Amino acid sequence: MEKIDEIDRKILACLQKDGSISQRDLAERVGLSQNACWRRLQRLNTTGLIRGTHADIDVAALGYDLTVFVMIRTRHHSKEWADDFRKHVDRLPEVIDFYRIGGDWDYLIKVVTRGMSGYDAFYQKLITNFDLATVTGFFSMEAIIDNRAADLSRLR
């Protein structure tokens, strides 16, 4: 775990809220000179704590109106099978999140697509050439909390 101080936490919190903030405004908000802020940003990027800057896009406004949480159970647990499955899922553009999980299920995939026919097309691609014991989808009716920023104040 990377060691960070209060100023680093402030920088990260500001960037979580607005990744497009100018370096000048960021430095002002955290109480640093622009040069000192730049050096910290470089370190946070180099250490991997900052993994990029992204825009929060309303995909539903673009027609991707169906979010499905796909639960998968498999009979296979070898490294080779898991690596092949990860590559397979990575090639499916509908997938926006993919997790290996513990408990009764092995994998959780978050999919966004255009309606039920879009999900069915995804499902057919997902199961092609893979022996999956169980695949089930949970259809989101509403996102109540979505992409919440992590509470960095708990890092003290």
N, C-alpha and C positions, 0 to 999 in steps of 0.2 A: 504494500500500500504506500502510495506517495505521501510524503509529509507536506502539508500545506498550512499556511497561517491564515489569520483573519483577513488580510488583504486579498490573498488568493481566493478565499471563500467568497468575498464580495465580488471579485472579478467574475468568478464562475456563476454566481447568482445573477449578476447583471446580464451575462451572455445567455444564460438559460431563458431569461425573459425576452431579450432582444439581441439575437445574434448579429444583427446588422448595425449595431451601435458603432459610432465612429470611435476610433482610438482616443481622440481628444475628449469626447464626452465620457468615455469609460474611465479614463485617467482622472477626470474631474470628479466623477461619482465615487471613486474609491480613494481619492485623496493622494494621488501620485502625480509626478511629472509625466509627460508623454513618453520620455525615454525610459523611465523606470517601468512604466506600464507595458511598453513594448517588450522590454527584457523579460518581464514576467509572462507575458503572452507567449513569447518564444519558448520559454521553459515549459509552460503548461502544454503547449503543442508538442514539443520534443518528447516529453515524458508520456504523452498519449492521454493525458487527462482531458484535453480538448481534441475531439476526433473529427472536427469539421464544423461547418456552419450550414444550416439547412433552413429552408422556408417551410412554414406550416401551410400546406395547400389544402383547400376544401375540395377533396376528391369527389364528394357527393355532387357538388356544383358542376363537376366535369362529367357527370353521368355514372360514376362508380358508386351506386346507391345501396349496395348490399355488402355488409361486413359479416364474415362467417369465421367462427373459431372452430377449427377442424381438429378433432382429437383422434389420435392414431395409436393403435396397439399393434405390435408386431411380434412374430414368433422368432425373429432373428435379432441377435445382439452381438454379432461379431463386429470387430472394427471395420473389416472390409465391407460388410453389408451396410453398416452405418455411414461410412464414407461415401459409398455409391448412392445411398438414399439422400444424403445431404446435397450431393452434386445434382441429383435429379430435381429435388425441391428448389434448389437455387436457380435452376433454369426456368422455373414457372413464374412469369412476371406478375401474376395476381398475388403472390405471396409478399406480404410486407413485414411479417415477423415470423420467426421459426425458432422453437425451443425444444430441447430434449428435457423431459421432466421426470420426476419421481412419482411414485404412487401407482394407481391402477392403469395409468396410460403412459405411453412412452414418448410421444411427441405432441406438441401443440403448434398449430400453424394459424396465423391470422391472415385472412384473405380479403381483399376488396375487389369487387367485380361489378359488372352491370347486370343486375337482376338474377333471377333463378337460372335462366338459360346460360348466363355467363358462369355461374357457379357449377352447373352441370358440366360444361366444357372443361373447367378446371379439374373437376373431380375425375373425369375420364382420363385426362392427362396424368393426374396424380397416381392413379391405380395401374396405369399401363406399365407392364413389365416389372411390377413390384408385388411381392407376396405380403400383403398387409392383412393381419388377422381381423382387425375391426377399424372402420373409419366412420366417424359420425360428425355431423356439423351442428353447431349451435349458432343460430341466426340472431344477430344483434338488432334490436328494435330501436335502441337509442344509446348513444355514447353519453354517459353521465359525467365521467371524468376521463379525459383523453389527453395523453401527452403532458401530464402534469410534470412540472419541474421538480427535481429531487430537492428535498429539504436539507440544504447543506449546513444549516445551523446545528444539526445533530452530530456533526463531525468533530466537535470540540474535544 
